[in-house]
Amino acid sequence: MLHLACIMDGNRRWAKRHGFSKTIGNASIDAVERTISFCLKNNIAYLSLYAFSLENLERSSREVSLLFSTLVKQLKEKYDFFLQHDICIKFVGDKHHFPDDVLTQTEHVETATRACKKLTVLFYVCYGGQQEIISAAQACARAVEDKKIKASDVSHDLFVSYLWTPCDVPSPSVVIRTGGYKRLSNFLLFQVAYAELYFLDCLWPDLALDDLQNVLNSFNSCQRNFGK
């Protein structure tokens, strides 16, 4: 497996079930750390984590603010861990919605870890797959209008270069969604055309190493024809 993508669903249901605030907590962060460790151990080169969608911005201002503050706090606390384990961090999404302190901290971590090679972790924050595709289509249209390219020049590779997701990141091999629902919820709609999809009943904070290993074993045993 080259690239694992995760839709981290079930945080609020887990919190409610355990009598906590419905906002993200340590249990969710622990699951992220387990998944990162699993990728490092199994030489998975890319990990994409759907942390916060553009639609999530419609939640209460308190919940949105707390999520952003948690993100900044965790980036500061895990900074040395990323460098020690050779982890490159990238943030993908509409960064116009990032508060100033979040934008500053994310840019700092991205710059500091740019040369790391062991694992690339992409955090999708203020992200939407449909919005990413529309943005890329608009960019292509502007390039045609400005006569930088011709409409006939628009190929798969050219279109990918206009997406928010870095064009050097391969498409996901596997998408895991926790939480029991069987939908993509606007995540990487262009990139998951040939990904293997695994829908798990466990809530994200309860995702265990055994769950990840079972997915990896299943992926390694399946035949992928890419439509051929």
C-alpha positions as CSV (number, residue, x, y, z in Angstrom):
1,M,0.0,0.0,0.0
2,L,1.4,3.3,-1.1
3,H,-1.2,5.8,0.2
4,L,-3.8,5.3,3.0
5,A,-6.6,7.9,3.3
6,C,-8.9,8.0,6.3
7,I,-12.3,9.6,6.8
8,M,-12.2,10.1,10.6
9,D,-15.9,9.8,11.4
10,G,-17.5,9.2,14.7
11,N,-15.7,11.6,17.0
12,R,-18.8,13.4,18.2
13,R,-20.7,10.2,18.7
14,W,-17.8,8.7,20.7
15,A,-17.6,11.8,22.9
16,K,-21.4,11.8,23.5
17,R,-21.3,8.1,24.3
18,H,-18.5,8.7,26.9
19,G,-20.1,11.8,28.4
20,F,-17.6,14.3,27.0
21,S,-18.0,17.4,25.0
22,K,-18.9,16.7,21.4
23,T,-15.7,18.4,20.1
24,I,-12.5,16.5,19.2
25,G,-10.5,15.2,22.1
26,N,-7.5,13.2,23.1
27,A,-9.0,9.9,22.1
28,S,-9.3,11.1,18.5
29,I,-5.7,12.4,18.5
30,D,-4.6,9.0,19.9
31,A,-6.2,7.3,16.9
32,V,-4.3,9.7,14.6
33,E,-1.0,8.8,16.3
34,R,-1.8,5.0,16.1
35,T,-2.4,5.4,12.4
36,I,0.7,7.4,11.8
37,S,2.7,4.8,13.7
38,F,1.1,2.0,11.7
39,C,2.1,3.7,8.4
40,L,5.7,4.2,9.6
41,K,5.9,0.5,10.6
42,N,4.5,-0.8,7.3
43,N,6.4,1.6,5.0
44,I,3.2,3.3,3.8
45,A,4.5,6.5,2.2
46,Y,1.4,8.7,2.3
47,L,-1.4,9.2,4.8
48,S,-4.3,11.5,4.2
49,L,-6.6,12.5,7.1
50,Y,-9.9,14.1,6.5
51,A,-9.9,16.4,9.6
52,F,-12.4,19.1,8.9
53,S,-14.7,19.8,5.9
54,L,-15.9,23.1,4.4
55,E,-19.4,22.0,5.5
56,N,-18.1,21.6,9.1
57,L,-17.6,25.4,9.2
58,E,-21.4,25.6,9.6
59,R,-21.1,24.0,13.1
60,S,-21.2,26.2,16.1
61,S,-18.5,28.9,16.4
62,R,-17.4,27.4,19.7
63,E,-16.8,24.0,18.1
64,V,-15.0,25.4,15.1
65,S,-12.8,27.6,17.3
66,L,-12.0,24.7,19.6
67,L,-11.0,22.5,16.7
68,F,-8.7,25.1,15.3
69,S,-7.1,25.8,18.7
70,T,-6.6,22.0,19.2
71,L,-4.9,21.8,15.8
72,V,-2.5,24.6,16.7
73,K,-1.8,23.0,20.1
74,Q,-1.1,19.6,18.6
75,L,1.2,20.9,15.9
76,K,3.3,22.6,18.6
77,E,3.4,19.5,20.8
78,K,4.2,17.1,17.9
79,Y,6.7,19.3,16.1
80,D,9.8,17.4,17.4
81,F,8.0,14.0,16.8
82,F,7.5,14.9,13.1
83,L,11.2,15.8,12.7
84,Q,12.5,12.8,14.6
85,H,10.5,10.4,12.6
86,D,11.2,12.0,9.2
87,I,7.5,13.0,8.7
88,C,6.6,15.6,6.1
89,I,3.4,17.5,7.0
90,K,1.1,19.1,4.4
91,F,-2.3,20.9,4.8
92,V,-4.8,20.8,2.0
93,G,-8.0,22.8,1.8
94,D,-9.3,26.3,1.3
95,K,-6.9,28.2,3.5
96,H,-8.8,31.4,3.2
97,H,-10.9,30.0,6.1
98,F,-7.8,29.5,8.4
99,P,-7.5,31.9,11.3
100,D,-4.3,33.8,11.2
101,D,-2.7,31.8,14.1
102,V,-3.6,28.5,12.4
103,L,-2.2,29.7,9.0
104,T,1.0,30.8,10.7
105,Q,1.5,27.5,12.5
106,T,0.6,25.3,9.6
107,E,3.0,27.1,7.3
108,H,5.7,26.9,9.9
109,V,5.3,23.1,10.2
110,E,5.1,22.6,6.5
111,T,8.3,24.5,5.9
112,A,10.2,22.8,8.8
113,T,9.2,19.3,7.6
114,R,9.5,19.9,3.8
115,A,12.7,17.8,3.5
116,C,11.3,14.8,5.5
117,K,11.0,11.6,3.4
118,K,9.8,8.7,5.5
119,L,6.1,9.5,5.5
120,T,4.0,12.4,4.2
121,V,0.9,13.1,6.2
122,L,-1.7,15.3,4.6
123,F,-4.3,17.0,6.8
124,Y,-7.4,17.9,4.9
125,V,-8.8,21.0,6.7
126,C,-11.5,23.2,5.4
127,Y,-11.6,20.8,2.4
128,G,-14.3,19.7,0.0
129,G,-13.8,17.4,-3.0
130,Q,-16.5,19.1,-5.1
131,Q,-15.0,22.5,-4.3
132,E,-11.5,21.3,-5.2
133,I,-12.7,20.1,-8.6
134,I,-14.6,23.3,-9.3
135,S,-11.6,25.3,-8.3
136,A,-9.3,23.4,-10.6
137,A,-11.9,23.7,-13.5
138,Q,-12.0,27.5,-12.9
139,A,-8.2,27.7,-12.9
140,C,-8.1,25.8,-16.2
141,A,-10.7,28.1,-17.7
142,R,-8.8,31.1,-16.7
143,A,-5.6,29.7,-18.2
144,V,-7.5,29.2,-21.5
145,E,-9.0,32.7,-21.4
146,D,-5.5,34.1,-20.8
147,K,-4.2,32.1,-23.7
148,K,-1.7,30.3,-21.5
149,I,-3.0,27.0,-22.7
150,K,-5.5,25.7,-25.2
151,A,-8.6,23.8,-24.3
152,S,-7.2,20.8,-26.0
153,D,-4.2,20.9,-23.7
154,V,-6.3,20.0,-20.7
155,S,-5.3,16.5,-19.9
156,H,-5.5,14.4,-16.7
157,D,-2.1,15.4,-15.6
158,L,-2.7,19.1,-16.3
159,F,-6.0,19.1,-14.5
160,V,-4.3,17.4,-11.5
161,S,-1.8,20.2,-11.3
162,Y,-4.6,22.6,-10.6
163,L,-6.1,20.6,-7.7
164,W,-5.5,21.7,-4.1
165,T,-3.9,18.3,-3.4
166,P,-0.2,18.4,-4.4
167,C,0.2,16.9,-7.8
168,D,3.2,14.8,-6.7
169,V,1.0,12.9,-4.2
170,P,-0.3,9.6,-5.7
171,S,-4.0,8.8,-5.5
172,P,-5.0,6.8,-2.5
173,S,-4.6,3.0,-2.6
174,V,-7.1,2.6,0.2
175,V,-9.8,4.8,1.8
176,I,-11.0,3.8,5.3
177,R,-14.1,5.4,6.8
178,T,-14.9,4.7,10.4
179,G,-18.3,5.3,12.1
180,G,-20.5,2.8,10.2
181,Y,-21.7,5.1,7.4
182,K,-20.9,4.0,3.8
183,R,-20.3,7.3,2.0
184,L,-17.3,9.5,1.0
185,S,-18.8,12.8,2.3
186,N,-17.1,14.9,-0.3
187,F,-13.6,13.5,0.3
188,L,-11.1,13.3,-2.6
189,L,-13.8,12.7,-5.2
190,F,-11.4,13.0,-8.1
191,Q,-8.5,11.0,-6.6
192,V,-10.4,7.9,-5.3
193,A,-11.5,6.6,-8.7
194,Y,-9.7,3.3,-8.2
195,A,-9.2,3.2,-4.5
196,E,-10.2,0.2,-2.4
197,L,-12.9,1.3,0.0
198,Y,-13.3,0.0,3.6
199,F,-16.2,1.0,5.8
200,L,-15.6,0.2,9.4
201,D,-18.3,0.1,12.2
202,C,-15.9,1.3,14.9
203,L,-15.9,5.1,15.7
204,W,-12.7,6.9,14.9
205,P,-11.3,7.1,18.4
206,D,-11.7,3.3,18.7
207,L,-9.8,2.5,15.6
208,A,-7.3,-0.2,16.6
209,L,-4.1,-1.4,15.1
210,D,-5.8,-4.7,14.4
211,D,-8.4,-2.9,12.3
212,L,-5.6,-1.3,10.3
213,Q,-3.8,-4.6,9.9
214,N,-7.0,-6.3,8.7
215,V,-7.4,-3.6,6.1
216,L,-3.8,-4.0,5.0
217,N,-4.1,-7.8,4.8
218,S,-7.3,-7.5,2.7
219,F,-5.7,-5.0,0.4
220,N,-2.6,-7.1,-0.1
221,S,-4.8,-10.1,-1.1
222,C,-7.0,-8.3,-3.6
223,Q,-6.4,-8.0,-7.4
224,R,-6.5,-4.5,-8.7
225,N,-7.1,-4.2,-12.5
226,F,-7.7,-0.4,-12.7
227,G,-10.5,-1.1,-15.2
228,K,-8.3,-3.1,-17.6
